[in-house]
Amino acid sequence: MPTSTENASLCVALIGNPNTGKSTLFGALVGVHQHVGNYPGVTVEKRTGRMDDAGRRYELVDLPGLYSLAPRSRDEMVAVDLLLGRRDDCPPVDAVVCIVHAGNLQRNLYLLSQVLELGLPTVVAVNMIDVAKKQGVSIDSARLQQQLGVPVVAIQANRRIGVSQLKAALARAVADDPSPGETPFPEPFENEVTRLQSVLTDRRAESDDRKPMPRCLIRRLLLDTDGYLVDALLGDAESGAVGELEAARTRLTEADCPVPAIETKARYDWARRTLDGVVTEPGRYRATGTDRLDRLLTHRLWGTVIFGALMVIVFQSVFLGGELAVGWIDAGSEALGRWLETLMAEGALRSLLVEGVIGGVGGVLSFLPQILILFLFIAVLEDCGYMARAAYLMDKLMVRVGLSGKSFIPMLSCFACAIPGIMATRVIENERDRLTTILVAPLMTCSARLPVYVLLIAAFIPNTLYLGGLLSLQGLTMVGLYLLGIVTAVAAALVLKRTVLRGKTPPFLMELPSYKWPSPRTALYRVAQRGWLFLRCAGTLILSVSIIVWAALYYPHNADVVEAPFHEQQRSLQSQLDSLPPGDLRREDVQRQLAQLDHEIAGAYQRQSVLGRAGRVIEPVVKPLGWDWRIGCAVIASFPAREIVVATLGVIYNLGEEADVESEQGLTQLQAKLHAAVWDDSDPPRKVFNVPVALSILVFFALCAQCAATLAVIRRETNSWRWPAFTFGYMTALAYLGALVTYQVGMWISG
Amino acid sequence: MIVIDKSIPLNDLPTGTSAFVSRITGRPDHVHRLEEFGLRGGTRIEMFRPGNPCIIRMAGNKVCFRADDLLRVLVEPDAASD
């Protein structure tokens, strides 16, 4: 008769070293029934999936790739907690599938040894037999099974070979009750463990009758010289226990079993004994295709040149593809907006839908093509194995900044858009490095800043040429702004590493996996996953902020107050138009004047809107930067997304929303308006815009965190509100100071 | 009897030379991490690309390793390698 447990789903954990094809195996087992989330409180991704086999349901958990179960951070603690059933948000694990790489069984067995100690039903999957064969290595799985005492299945996850046998072995293993097997540790160590069993009790047991702490956990505590596990498991409840641990460790050192070195010695010796007769290797190392490729790709000069060329290709594709797609999206949203305008009467709802919703959604979608293309390149490079080589080539450069080579590609991606760059920091295992990279990423000049740069530089920086036309002042200013972003990012990274993010850095040891053809399925799936993640978290935020900004620019929409002063002019112009016969050349002129009047009305609406008034209220704050309230207004309005500032300036300066500021004509019109703008209360009229003002606006945009989407992505990747708030704070402060200094110094130099 | 220690720093190993790891010095937790990874006394390695960071072959894989002031890997070149 089936018991209730047979109908419940079984929880299976998937564990293994990095680069063993674990994710591929996970995908092969669960297919599309995957879910990616976050473990609360840590940045580790939680990947779960569902598998049905022979009438049983399995919940699979894909643990992050690990070399050892010794936890040194909260992130690493997740795997240990999960396997021991200590996590509230996960059911206790019923079985473990440990995936090992056929080409490097020695090291993989280290982790396996730790896993076997846990006493859970375990199945070993030996993956990448084909890669091992290329190196001349052959594995006797049957003998390995004999030596280990647990089922061993040879698989090739990428070709789905052996997966059904794995599922069968798993079904059998769950029914068995595994015997702990002999311990790899020497006698003195095990004696200390027995001694500690009487002293330590499992804190999680709620009842009075305390459960004894399992031996495997006591072993881990003894070996935990970092103190991390001790803090997590014992806390302050049993300070006597800590003393006992220390005494035990001292005794072990005297008995020539020093902690933690004894673990590596014991387990590697065990691995050597276990693999006796299992692995046949050639005497000499056989060079593979990967090695031949690496001779070129890791070459100090040629490797870097190839890398540079590759980056140029990536960026060109991102910009081209992005431009194309943005063109379609813009046309589409414009058409939709116009259609809505014909359908609906003028009013708040129409304005909300056209400017707020369509504008906001269009803004989000316009990010998407760039992001997807960049994700695709990153996914392909990661999958084929080239990313590790890129990290190697750039390591020397990044070390100077206090980071490692793995931060290079994420930071470089930020020149297109910070969002994929920040999401790409997942490859950086060191939490501190990853956080530093995320926090300085928005300083890299992203493509959204370019419209503002182009507008202001063309309008206010004189077009002086040097070196016979080779260099232009305008071009140099652009380069200068890019450099400003880079230099500030470097400085910020150095400062962060010394202050807020101080801590230990683990040694830089990175595997270079064998090259393989990237699987289109994996790459496309990853791109779709990341893209959807972006739409969900950033999209909703941008949309809501866009609507808020729209409301601030629209309300209070008092038609009588605003339009009244213009009515007379409108009436006279309209009667002029009516009196002129059709075909009269003067009609065009009158129509243009009417349109201009409409623009002025739109500008007047903005001025008395909430945002307009806010702009005037904050004017004293932005005056030291050389800005008047209109500029302040436009800058505030561009906080959801930077590109908005150009359009907002257009409206504020009475060019109207229809003015196509992207076109030559529109741009020159706007530039003319900017040149002519004067301070409201100045008599005689004083010009608002001059070179120091333009520069201060440019510097502000270079350094300010004005992208709600980026902040939303930071929130998701760091799993807390603290870091996006910190980023916003420090960047806005930097931007304000930078703009202030630029304006004051500029005025002092020119004045 | 004088025992000559023929160990040299890992980064000084010429390309293509194989060697045995003789000793790793540095902070205990760093050393332990390297050992967990398999870089420990007696491990056989072959230099693929010297420098800092260097690329070495170890147990059939290639690994990129960066030494710093505190962390040093000393190796003894394999007399039999050519």
Interface residues (C-beta under 8 A of the other chain):
Chain A: Y67 S68 A70 R72 G103 N104 Q106 R107 Y110 A132 Q135 V137 T225 D226 P260 A261 T264 Y268 E281 Y285 T290 D291 D294 T298 R300 A388 A391 Y392 D395 K396 V399 S404 G405 K504 P506 P507 F508 L509 M510 E511 L512 P513
Chain B: G26 P28 D29 H30 H32 R33 L34 E35 E36 F37 G38 L39 R40 E46 F48 R49 G51 N52 P53 I55 R57 A59 G60 N61 K62 V63 C64 F65 R66 D68 L71
